[in-house]
Amino acid sequence: MFIADLSSQIRMAWTDLLELEYNIMNDNKFKATILVVDDEVEFCNIVEAILESHDYLTLKAHNTHEAINILSSTQVDLILIDIILQNESGVEFLEYLQKEYATPPPCLMITGHPKMETAVEVFKLGATDFLKKPIKPEDLVNKIAKTLAKQEFHQQIEQTVMIENGARYIAGYRIVKVIGEGNMGIVYLVEHETEDGKINQYAMKVLKPIMAETPERVENLKQRFLMEARAAFAIEHPNIVRIYNYGTCDNNMPFILMEYCEGKSLDKVIENENLSLEDKCRILQQLAFALDTIHDNDICHRDIKPANVIVMDDLNIKLTDFGIARLRDSTLTMTSEVFGTPAYLAPEAFTSAKVSYKADIFSLGTLAYELFTGQKPFDGSTIAAIARKIQKEDPIWPRKLDRNFPKRLNAMIKKMLAKDPDERYQSAFEIYLEITEFLDEYHRSQGSRGLIERLLGR
């Protein structure tokens, strides 16, 4: 066994030495404490010089015995260890950490001879990343910074969650499972027991802890997250996910408690299901109705896309995710920022964060195009390429893709996707009426066709 017991005398000597070194060096100027484990003395010294020039406190060990003693007496934020040490194995050291520590420090593995099998093995054992010798100073510092940021992120996530009798809770609600995750938030399925013993289930969205941001930027993001709750809290509509409560968790991260809807996101429905023309119109009709209600409350949604639409088994829909919603008179967001998903943004949204409800109508037109044709109207390999197409080019209109596509729906999509906001529909309710009238005509035509076929004996 590569880890041997050391005498208590040696252990005490190590402890005294490390405490002395730590007390002398730790004057609160260091960003983190990093343990470097490598049998090459010169390599350890070089790494120490690089890290301390970036304000990291560096502890050195030339074998796993020394490393274990350091860990027994000093809190370490990250371990940098060679996979192959003299007569020892860094992989076995990883196994030891996994066995002895409930939450071991993150480990960056170093090797001069990288092999795919070894990389897979160390990742399975919990290594966070891999560095190949010779190591470039900038690569080393960047890897360490990213690893520490990720570690801090997970620690803050855990601080959001409270443990009680083996169950995990957020803001007093028991976590069932994670049901979604985006750039800004994590969505949990949670449940709460009422006084009469009834179990109610909800969706709870919690803002992720924010890394590498200024305090002003963090506060802005928190306010924007809570704006979603305030924006949607007052709205009651059958096609909009209901907000029941909002506030902050114990670690001051905001949360929103929402109606839990079992269903599929519209992007998955478009991808996997063959809906009839009428079914597609019904979905779009409900969306236009929901969007009109949002606009009537002086709110721009600003992220209308299939992934933010939940489709139930009966094809009733719920519009969700007001994460970047903006009140029309709000000045909270910064004008230099672009919000939304690029492929669904209006032309004007690429040049200003201050957009009107007509930007939502353009986004709804993009969604409608994808719903009816199965493909996005504007696509590209980069955001710049997508922006250029949205601002300068027309898509291939549905009737060119399918000559049987209804003229009225083709004209409706063209109007929704007008480059000039003033040339679009003046309200989402106009789109709702357009679809309603089309469906009435469609049913009459289908009825007439059926009558003719019956008269002809078909």
Order of alpha helices (4+ residues) and beta strands (2+ residues): alpha-beta-alpha-beta-alpha-beta-beta-beta-alpha-beta-alpha-beta-alpha-beta-beta-beta-beta-beta-alpha-beta-beta-beta-alpha-alpha-beta-beta-beta-beta-alpha-alpha-alpha-alpha-alpha
